[in-house]
C-alpha cells in the first residue's frame, strides 16, 4: 500500500536508483541551467548561432547592469511588489475570517457557501479572460495595479478559504467553548485565541500565494500593458524587439525576477513546512 524505502530494495535496484536520480535531476534542471548560461553570454553569441555551447566571453556584469540601468526592469519589479504584497495581505486576511466563520459556526447555508468558494477553483481561468477584462474596462480599472490586485484577491480567496477552513476545523473546539464560557466576545476569540494558532498556516499560505501572484503571467498580460502597471513577468517581454529578441537580457531579467520568491521561500521555509505538515503525524 505504501512505497517501500529504497534501503530495503535489492542491491541492483539501489544502484539503478542512485544512478538514474542524478541524471533525472540534471535533465529537470537543464532549462534553468540554460537560462543561467544565456544570461552571461554576449549578444554576439546569439548573432553567430552560439546558443548551446559555452559563452565566447563572460558578460555577467555587462548584462545584469544593463538590465538595471538601461531598461525599465526596476520599475517592473516595484510594480510586482505593489501588486503581490497587497494581494497576499488581502487574500490571507479575508480567508482567515471566512475560514473562521465557516469552520466554527454551524448554520444551514454553511456547506453551500463553502462549496461556492471551492467551486471557483475548478473554473478554467482562460474562459474568464473576456468578461474580467470587460469588467475592468467598465470600472475604469484596466491597466491599473489596483485592478490587478482586486482581481487576484477575488480569485485567490477561494483556495485560501479552503485551506484556512480545513485548518481551523482541525483545531480543538474545546478552546472556543472555554472562551465562550468565560464570556469573551466572538471577535476577541478570533483575534486572541484562533489567530495565534493559525500562524503556521498563515505562513505557509502566504508563501504559496506570494509565489502564485509573483509568477503570474497570463493576467498580467490580459489586464495591464506598459510600464505603468505591468509586473516583472510581463515586463521581461519588453526586451523583444520587432525583428530580434535580446535573449541574454531576457535571461538575466528572468533570473532577477526569480530571486524574490526563492528568497521568500528560504526565509519562511521553517514556517512553510510546519504549516503544511501540521497534523500529519499524531
C-alpha positions as CSV (number, residue, x, y, z in Angstrom):
1,X,0.0,0.0,0.0
2,X,2.8,2.4,0.8
3,X,6.1,2.6,-1.1
4,X,9.0,0.6,0.5
5,X,12.2,2.5,1.5
6,X,14.9,2.2,-1.1
7,X,17.2,0.8,1.6
8,X,15.1,-2.4,1.7
9,X,15.2,-2.9,-2.1
10,X,17.6,-5.3,-3.8
11,X,21.1,-4.2,-4.4
12,X,20.6,-3.8,-8.2
13,X,17.6,-1.5,-7.7
14,X,19.5,0.6,-5.3
15,X,22.4,1.1,-7.7
16,X,19.9,1.9,-10.6
17,X,18.1,4.4,-8.3
18,X,21.3,6.2,-7.2
19,X,22.5,6.3,-10.8
20,X,19.3,7.5,-12.5
21,X,18.3,10.0,-9.9
22,X,21.2,12.5,-10.6
23,X,20.6,12.0,-14.3
24,X,16.9,12.9,-13.9
25,X,17.8,15.8,-11.7
26,X,20.2,17.2,-14.4
27,X,17.5,16.9,-17.1
28,X,15.0,18.6,-14.9
29,X,17.4,21.5,-14.2
30,X,18.5,21.8,-17.9
31,X,16.1,24.7,-18.7
32,X,17.3,26.6,-15.6
33,X,20.9,26.0,-16.4
34,X,20.3,27.2,-20.0
35,X,18.7,30.4,-18.7
36,X,21.6,31.0,-16.4
37,X,24.2,30.4,-19.2
38,X,22.2,32.6,-21.6
39,X,22.2,35.4,-19.0
40,X,26.1,35.7,-19.1
41,X,26.5,35.4,-22.9
42,X,27.4,38.4,-25.0
43,X,24.9,39.5,-27.7
44,X,27.3,38.4,-30.4
45,X,27.0,34.7,-29.5
46,X,23.3,34.8,-30.5
47,X,24.1,36.5,-33.8
48,X,26.5,33.8,-34.7
49,X,24.3,30.9,-33.5
50,X,26.3,30.1,-30.4
51,X,23.3,29.0,-28.4
52,X,24.2,25.8,-26.6
53,X,27.9,26.0,-26.2
54,X,30.0,27.8,-23.6
55,X,30.0,31.6,-23.9
56,X,32.8,33.1,-26.0
57,X,33.2,35.6,-23.2
58,X,31.6,36.2,-19.8
59,X,29.3,39.2,-19.9
60,X,27.8,38.8,-16.4
61,X,28.4,42.4,-15.2
62,X,27.5,44.0,-18.5
63,X,24.2,42.1,-19.0
64,X,22.9,42.5,-15.4
65,X,24.0,46.1,-15.2
66,X,22.1,46.8,-18.4
67,X,19.0,45.1,-17.1
68,X,19.0,47.5,-14.1
69,X,20.4,50.7,-15.7
70,X,19.3,50.7,-19.3
71,X,15.8,49.2,-19.0
72,X,12.6,49.5,-17.1
73,X,13.2,46.4,-15.0
74,X,13.4,48.3,-11.7
75,X,10.0,49.8,-12.4
76,X,8.6,46.4,-13.2
77,X,10.0,44.9,-10.0
78,X,8.4,47.7,-8.0
79,X,5.1,47.0,-9.8
80,X,5.3,43.4,-8.8
81,X,5.9,44.2,-5.2
82,X,3.0,46.7,-5.2
83,X,0.7,44.0,-6.7
84,X,1.9,40.9,-4.8
85,X,2.2,42.2,-1.3
86,X,-1.4,43.8,-1.1
87,X,-2.8,40.7,-2.7
88,X,-1.2,38.3,-0.2
89,X,-2.3,40.5,2.7
90,X,-5.9,40.8,1.3
91,X,-6.4,37.2,0.4
92,X,-4.9,35.8,3.6
93,X,-6.9,38.3,5.8
94,X,-10.2,37.5,4.1
95,X,-9.6,33.8,4.1
96,X,-8.8,33.9,7.9
97,X,-12.1,35.5,8.6
98,X,-14.2,33.4,6.2
99,X,-12.4,30.2,7.3
100,X,-13.2,31.1,10.9
101,X,-16.8,31.7,10.1
102,X,-17.2,28.5,8.0
103,X,-15.1,26.4,10.3
104,X,-16.6,27.4,13.7
105,X,-20.2,28.4,13.1
106,X,-22.9,25.9,12.2
107,X,-25.8,27.2,10.0
108,X,-27.9,25.9,7.2
109,X,-26.0,27.5,4.3
110,X,-22.6,26.8,5.7
111,X,-21.8,23.9,3.3
112,X,-23.3,25.7,0.3
113,X,-21.3,28.9,0.9
114,X,-18.1,26.8,1.3
115,X,-19.0,24.9,-1.9
116,X,-19.2,28.3,-3.7
117,X,-15.7,29.2,-2.5
118,X,-14.3,25.8,-3.6
119,X,-16.2,25.7,-6.9
120,X,-14.3,28.8,-8.2
121,X,-11.1,26.8,-8.1
122,X,-12.4,24.4,-10.7
123,X,-13.3,27.1,-13.3
124,X,-10.6,27.3,-16.0
125,X,-9.3,30.9,-15.7
126,X,-8.9,31.2,-19.5
127,X,-12.7,31.4,-20.0
128,X,-12.8,34.3,-17.6
129,X,-10.4,36.4,-19.7
130,X,-13.0,38.3,-21.8
131,X,-15.6,39.0,-19.0
132,X,-12.9,40.0,-16.5
133,X,-11.2,42.3,-19.0
134,X,-14.6,43.9,-19.9
135,X,-15.4,44.4,-16.2
136,X,-12.1,46.2,-15.5
137,X,-12.8,48.4,-18.5
138,X,-16.3,49.3,-17.3
139,X,-15.0,50.0,-13.8
140,X,-12.0,52.1,-15.0
141,X,-9.6,49.6,-13.5
142,X,-8.0,48.3,-16.7
143,X,-4.2,48.8,-16.9
144,X,-4.0,49.7,-13.2
145,X,-2.3,47.9,-10.3
146,X,-5.4,48.3,-8.2
147,X,-7.5,46.3,-10.7
148,X,-5.0,43.5,-10.8
149,X,-4.8,43.4,-7.0
150,X,-8.6,43.3,-6.6
151,X,-8.9,40.5,-9.2
152,X,-6.1,38.4,-7.7
153,X,-7.7,38.8,-4.2
154,X,-11.1,37.7,-5.6
155,X,-9.6,34.8,-7.5
156,X,-7.3,33.5,-4.7
157,X,-9.7,33.9,-1.8
158,X,-11.5,30.6,-2.7
159,X,-8.3,28.5,-2.4
160,X,-7.2,30.4,0.7
161,X,-10.6,29.8,2.3
162,X,-10.5,26.1,1.6
163,X,-7.0,26.0,3.2
164,X,-7.9,28.0,6.2
165,X,-11.3,26.5,6.9
166,X,-9.9,22.9,7.0
167,X,-7.1,24.1,9.2
168,X,-9.4,25.8,11.7
169,X,-11.7,22.8,11.8
170,X,-8.7,20.7,12.9
171,X,-8.1,22.9,16.0
172,X,-9.5,21.8,19.4
173,X,-13.1,23.1,19.6
174,X,-12.8,23.0,23.4
175,X,-10.7,26.2,23.2
176,X,-13.6,28.0,21.6
177,X,-16.1,26.7,24.1
178,X,-13.9,27.6,27.1
179,X,-13.5,31.2,25.8
180,X,-17.3,31.4,25.3
181,X,-17.9,30.2,28.9
182,X,-15.7,33.0,30.1
183,X,-17.9,35.5,28.3
184,X,-15.3,36.5,25.7
185,X,-16.7,38.2,22.6
186,X,-16.6,36.3,19.3
187,X,-14.2,38.8,17.6
188,X,-11.8,38.5,20.6
189,X,-12.0,34.7,20.4
190,X,-10.9,35.0,16.7
191,X,-8.2,37.6,17.4
192,X,-6.7,36.2,20.6
193,X,-7.4,32.5,20.6
194,X,-7.7,31.2,17.0
195,X,-5.5,33.6,15.1
196,X,-2.3,32.9,17.1
197,X,-2.8,29.1,16.5
198,X,-3.1,29.9,12.7
199,X,0.4,31.3,12.4
200,X,1.9,28.2,10.7
201,X,-1.0,28.0,8.2
202,X,-0.8,31.8,7.5
203,X,3.0,31.5,6.8
204,X,2.5,28.5,4.5
205,X,-0.4,30.2,2.7
206,X,1.5,33.5,2.3
207,X,4.4,31.8,0.7
208,X,2.2,29.9,-1.7
209,X,0.1,33.0,-2.7
210,X,3.2,35.1,-3.0
211,X,4.7,32.6,-5.4
212,X,1.5,32.3,-7.4
213,X,1.0,36.0,-7.8
214,X,4.6,37.0,-8.4
215,X,4.9,34.4,-11.2
216,X,1.6,35.2,-12.8
217,X,1.9,36.0,-16.5
218,X,-1.5,35.4,-18.0
219,X,-3.5,38.0,-16.1
220,X,-0.5,40.4,-16.2
221,X,-0.8,40.4,-20.0
222,X,-4.6,40.4,-20.1
223,X,-5.3,43.2,-17.6
224,X,-2.2,45.5,-17.9
225,X,0.0,47.0,-20.6
226,X,3.1,49.2,-20.5
227,X,5.5,50.1,-17.7
228,X,2.9,51.9,-15.5
229,X,1.2,48.8,-14.2
230,X,2.7,45.6,-15.6
231,X,4.6,43.3,-13.2
232,X,8.0,41.9,-13.9
233,X,6.8,38.7,-15.5
234,X,5.1,40.6,-18.4
235,X,7.8,43.3,-18.4
236,X,10.5,40.8,-19.4
237,X,9.0,40.6,-22.8
238,X,9.9,44.3,-23.4
239,X,13.4,43.0,-24.3
240,X,11.8,41.6,-27.5
241,X,12.3,43.9,-30.5
242,X,10.3,44.0,-33.7
243,X,12.8,41.7,-35.6
244,X,15.1,40.4,-32.9
245,X,15.0,39.2,-29.3
246,X,17.6,40.0,-26.7
247,X,17.8,36.5,-25.2
248,X,20.7,37.4,-23.0
249,X,18.8,40.3,-21.5
250,X,15.6,38.3,-21.1
251,X,17.5,35.5,-19.4
252,X,19.2,38.0,-17.0
253,X,15.8,39.6,-16.3
254,X,14.3,36.2,-15.6
255,X,17.0,35.3,-13.1
256,X,16.4,38.6,-11.3
257,X,12.6,38.1,-11.3
258,X,13.0,34.6,-9.9
259,X,15.1,35.7,-6.9
260,X,12.3,37.3,-4.7
261,X,10.0,34.2,-4.5
262,X,13.1,32.0,-3.9
263,X,14.3,34.3,-1.1
264,X,10.7,34.3,0.3
265,X,10.6,30.5,0.4
266,X,14.0,30.2,2.1
267,X,13.2,32.9,4.7
268,X,9.9,31.3,5.5
269,X,11.0,27.6,4.9
270,X,10.6,26.6,8.6
271,X,7.1,28.0,8.9
272,X,6.1,26.8,5.5
273,X,7.0,23.2,6.1
274,X,5.4,23.4,9.6
275,X,2.2,24.7,8.2
276,X,1.9,22.0,5.5
277,X,2.8,19.1,7.8
278,X,0.9,20.3,10.9
279,X,-1.5,17.5,12.0
280,X,0.1,15.0,9.6
281,X,1.5,12.9,12.4
282,X,-0.4,12.3,15.6
